[in-house]
Amino acid sequence: MKKITLLLAIVMCANMTGQQLKKKKNSAYFYEEIYTIDKSSKKKQGDYLKLSKYSGDTLVKGQYEQDKQVGIWSFMGADNSKYISYDYNEEKLIEIIDVNFKEASVQVKKEGNFKMTNVDHPAVYIGFKNEIKRTMIAVLKPPPSVYAQAKPGVVMVSFDINTEGEIEGYKMETSYDNNLNKALEKAFENIKKGWLPASIGGTPVVSKMHMMFNFDFVMGAIPPKSSKQRSLERPDLIVIDMVYYGAAH
């Protein structure tokens, strides 16, 4: 009888827990989020998944506790392969695949000035592989005047990653069209937080990052994919190719 009572208590507890959580889906750009929320607090609670809309592959998986990321989260590469593992309880990077941090040298802020310095690791965006590139391509909307000109060009932006893992000190280093500046600055709001700051001897430091945008406006048919690879990327530089087809039509 005691065993039956205990079993009923466990079942009732499980049902109550299930009733407190509600499954939610959120679709945005190239991915879909699947998670549960606490009905009473309306905050994320429990398992979280981010899936590719196009391939169905898992991009991110982890857990929330009252809207706070907890435990070990996995951020994936291609075909559900591992890319980054990060422990939010310990605020510690566990591993990152295919990125060589050995003897990385980046610009670090010292006494108000930036100097090239060897670091344990450069600043890293905690996300699935190429998340920054895919996000910026999805959210950046050049103004109509830029489309009308269909003029290719390069834009270089620099920004600092502070010790809290947030973007600050945003600066337009080079720009071939002023109309792009506001659109770029707005797009950067989508990646302002979520960085692992660079560190020296285990201590977070302020470091400078750069992002280069190669804008190309292509008229007519879509050309075949090129096998040409860019070799400009460094630990403190992210290169993004922005190609717009049929821009002048």
N, C-alpha and C positions, 0 to 999 in steps of 0.2 A: 504493500500500500504506500509506504514511504517513497519507494522508487517511482511509482506512478505519479504521486504528488509532485515530486521533484521534477519529473519529466514535463508535467503540465506547466509548472512554474517556468521552466526554461523556454518552452514553446511560447507561453504568454509574453515573456520578456522579449523574445526575438520578434514577435509580432508587434509589440509596442515600439521597439526600436525601428522596425521597418515602417511603421505608420508615421514616425517622426521625420523620416527622410523622404524627399521627393526628387525624382530623377529629372534632370534638365538637359536640354541640348541647345547649343549656341553655334550658329553658322556664321563664319566671317572670312572673307577673302578666299584663301586656298585651304582652309582647315575647318574642322568641326570639333567642338568641345562637348564632352559628355561627362556629367558630374551629378552629384546629389547635393541637395541643400537641406538644412535643418528647417522644418516647417515653422517652428516657433521663432527662431532668430533670423530666418531668411539668409543665413550665411552658408557658404560652401562647407560641406562636412562629408568626409569619406573619400572614396576613390575618384580619381580624375584622369581623363584620357583626352588627348588631342590627336585627331586622326586627319590624314590627308584626304581632302575631298575627291581627289583624282585617282589615287592608287588604293586608298583605304588603309595604307600603312599607318602604324602607330608612330607618332612623332614625339609625344611626351606622355609619361605616366607617373603618377605619384598620388599623394593623399593630402587632404585638407583637414584642418581642425579649427572650426569656427573662423573660416576665411583665411587661416594662416597655413602656409605650406609647411608640412612636417615630414620628418623621416627622410629616407633616401628616394630621390627622384631620378628617373632615367630619361635622358634626352637622346634621341636616336639619330642615326645616319641613314644612308640609303638601305632599302630593303630590310628595315627593322634591325639593322646592325647597331651595336652600341657606339655612342659618341661621347656623351658626358654623363657621369654619375655625380650627384651633388647631395650632401647631407645637410638638410635645412635645420635640423636640431643642433648640429655642431657648427653650422655655417662653414662647411669645409668641402673643398673639391676632392672627391675620391679618386676619379680618373678622368682623363680625356684622351680619346683615341686619335691617332694620325696628326697630332700637333706636337712639334718639337720645341720644347721650352728651354732646352739646354743652352746656357750662355746667351740667353735672350738679352738684347740691349735696346732700351727704349728711352724716351725723354721723360725724366722724373723731376718733379718740382722740389727744389732745394733752396731754402732761404729766398723764396720768391721768384726764382729763376728755374728754367728747365734745362737739364743737362743730360746727355746720353749716359745711361747708367745700366750696369748689369743687374738684372732682377731675377727673383726666384721664378716668376712667370709674369708675362705681360697681362694687361687687362683682358678679360674674356667675357663675352656675353653668354650667360647661362641660358642656353636654348638648344633646339635641335640643330643639326648641321645645316649651315647656310640660312638659318632663320632670319638673320639681319638682312641678307640680300633679298630673300623672298618677300619679307615684310616691306622693305623700302620700295621694291618694284610694284607691290600691290597698292600701297597707300599714296605714293607720290603722283600727283596729278599736275603736270605742267599746265600753265595758263594757256588760253586760246591763242594769245599772241605768239607764243613759242611754237605751237603747232603750225600757225600760219606761215611762219618763216621757214619751218622745216630745216632749221640750221643745226648741223651737228657741232658738238663742242665738248669740252671737259670742264667739270666743276670740282674743285677741291675744298673740302670742309675739314677744319680741325676742331677738336673738342677735348676737354679734360674729363677723365674719370676720377671722381674724388674717392676718398677712403670709405665712403658709404656705398660705393658701387653705382653712383648716379652721374649722368652727363651734366657738366657745367662748363663755362668758358667757351661756348659755341662761337665759332668764327668762320666766316666765308673767306677762304684764302685766295681763291681764284674763281671767277665766274665770267662766262661769255655773254650772259643775258641776265640783267637785273630782275626781270620778271620771274625768274626761277627761284630767287632767293627766299621769298616768303613761303613758297610752296615747299621748298626743302626744309626750312625751319619748322614748319608745321608737321612735316613727315617725321622729323626727328623726335617729336613728342611720343611717338609710338615705341621708341627704344631708349627712352630717357633713363629708365630704371632696369634693374635685373643684371647688372654687370658684377663680375668678380674683380675687385681692384687689383692692380699689380702689387707685388709685395717684395720686400727685401728683408731677409732673415726672419720671414714669417710675419712681418709687420706691414699692414697695408700702406701704400703710398699713392700720392696723386700722380697720374701719368697722362701723357698726351697721346691721343689717337688721331688718325686721319682717315677720311673716307673719300674716295675718288669716284665720281660718276662720269661715265662715258656715254653721252647722249648721241643717239643716231636716229634720224628720221628717214625712213625708207619708203619711197613711192613705188607703186606697181606691185608685181607679184613678190611673194615671200621667197627670198633666195635660199638655196640649200644651206644646211648647217656647215659652218666652217670648222675644220679640225685645229685651227690655230689657237694656241693657248697663250694667255697673258702670263708673264712671269714677274709682275711688279709687286706681288703681295709680300708683305713683311709682317712681323708680329704686331706692328702699330699701324698697319695700313689695310683697309678693306676696299677692294675694287668692285664696282658694280656697273654692269653694262645695261643701259636703258635703251632698248630698241623699240621704236614705234613704227608700225607698218601702215602704209597708206595714209600718212599723216596729212598730206596736202590735199587729200580728196574730200 
